[in-house]
Amino acid sequence: MSRHFVAPLVSLALLAVSPTASAADAARGGSLAGSWCSSCHIIDTGTAQKVADRAPTFRSIANDSEKTDAYLKRFMANPHYPMPNLDLGRRDIDDLVAYIGTLRTKTP
């Protein structure tokens, strides 16, 4: 096999097995939530927050069985009033959903 084909194949193989290549980053999602969402939602940062009365907390969203990851991703991609359109990218949405997932109450 030619040396010109080996390097790209090795790079492609490393990307395919790299867990960070496409893994959502919950920590980044928490930072995004603190920056973008905390004016309306309590995002569970451990600090007191004054927020809009009608926005659900991130913890309540996380523990609502109807709010699956797929549902949240669709909703954030095309939000409805009164949530503002933040024009979130796919990575932002994935990271926010991963963060919300960390707030789910574990059941025995």
C-alpha positions as CSV (number, residue, x, y, z in Angstrom):
1,M,0.0,0.0,0.0
2,S,1.3,3.4,-0.9
3,R,2.5,5.7,1.8
4,H,0.1,8.4,0.4
5,F,-2.9,6.2,1.3
6,V,-1.8,5.1,4.8
7,A,-1.7,8.5,6.5
8,P,-5.2,9.5,5.6
9,L,-6.5,6.0,6.5
10,V,-4.8,6.2,9.9
11,S,-6.2,9.7,10.5
12,L,-9.7,8.5,9.6
13,A,-9.5,5.5,11.8
14,L,-8.4,7.6,14.8
15,L,-11.4,10.0,14.3
16,A,-13.7,7.0,14.1
17,V,-12.7,5.6,17.5
18,S,-12.1,8.9,19.3
19,P,-14.7,9.3,22.0
20,T,-14.3,13.1,22.0
21,A,-14.7,13.5,18.3
22,S,-18.5,13.7,18.6
23,A,-19.3,13.4,22.3
24,A,-21.4,16.1,23.8
25,D,-19.7,18.2,26.5
26,A,-22.0,18.6,29.5
27,A,-19.5,21.0,31.2
28,R,-19.6,23.3,28.1
29,G,-23.4,22.9,28.1
30,G,-23.5,24.1,31.7
31,S,-21.4,27.2,30.8
32,L,-23.7,27.9,27.9
33,A,-26.8,27.6,30.1
34,G,-25.2,30.0,32.6
35,S,-24.6,32.5,29.8
36,W,-27.7,32.2,27.7
37,C,-30.5,30.5,29.7
38,S,-30.1,31.7,33.3
39,S,-32.0,35.0,32.8
40,C,-35.2,32.9,32.4
41,H,-34.4,29.4,33.8
42,I,-32.9,28.2,37.1
43,I,-30.1,26.1,35.7
44,D,-29.0,24.5,39.0
45,T,-25.6,26.2,39.3
46,G,-25.8,26.2,43.1
47,T,-26.2,30.0,43.2
48,A,-29.3,32.0,43.8
49,Q,-31.0,33.2,40.6
50,K,-33.8,35.6,39.9
51,V,-35.7,34.3,36.9
52,A,-38.9,34.6,35.0
53,D,-41.8,33.0,36.8
54,R,-43.0,30.9,33.9
55,A,-39.8,29.3,32.7
56,P,-39.3,25.8,34.0
57,T,-36.2,24.9,35.9
58,F,-33.6,22.8,34.1
59,R,-34.0,20.2,36.8
60,S,-37.8,19.9,36.1
61,I,-37.1,19.7,32.4
62,A,-34.5,17.0,33.0
63,N,-37.0,15.0,35.1
64,D,-40.0,15.4,32.8
65,S,-40.4,12.0,31.0
66,E,-41.9,13.7,28.0
67,K,-38.8,15.8,27.5
68,T,-36.5,13.2,26.0
69,D,-33.1,14.1,24.5
70,A,-34.6,13.9,21.0
71,Y,-37.5,16.2,22.1
72,L,-35.1,18.8,23.6
73,K,-32.9,18.8,20.5
74,R,-35.8,19.4,18.2
75,F,-37.2,22.1,20.5
76,M,-33.9,24.0,20.8
77,A,-33.4,23.8,17.1
78,N,-36.8,25.5,16.6
79,P,-37.9,27.2,19.8
80,H,-41.4,28.5,20.4
81,Y,-42.6,31.6,22.1
82,P,-41.8,32.7,24.8
83,M,-38.4,31.2,24.4
84,P,-36.2,33.4,22.2
85,N,-34.6,32.1,19.1
86,L,-30.9,31.9,20.1
87,D,-29.9,30.4,16.8
88,L,-28.1,27.5,18.5
89,G,-25.7,25.3,16.5
90,R,-25.8,21.5,16.7
91,R,-22.9,21.4,19.0
92,D,-24.4,24.0,21.4
93,I,-27.7,22.0,21.4
94,D,-25.9,18.7,22.0
95,D,-23.9,20.2,24.9
96,L,-27.0,21.8,26.5
97,V,-28.9,18.6,26.3
98,A,-26.0,16.7,27.8
99,Y,-25.9,19.2,30.7
100,I,-29.6,18.9,31.3
101,G,-29.1,15.1,31.3
102,T,-26.7,15.5,34.3
103,L,-29.6,17.0,36.3
104,R,-31.8,13.9,36.0
105,T,-32.7,12.4,39.3
106,K,-31.3,8.9,39.5
107,T,-33.9,6.3,40.4
108,P,-33.0,3.0,42.1
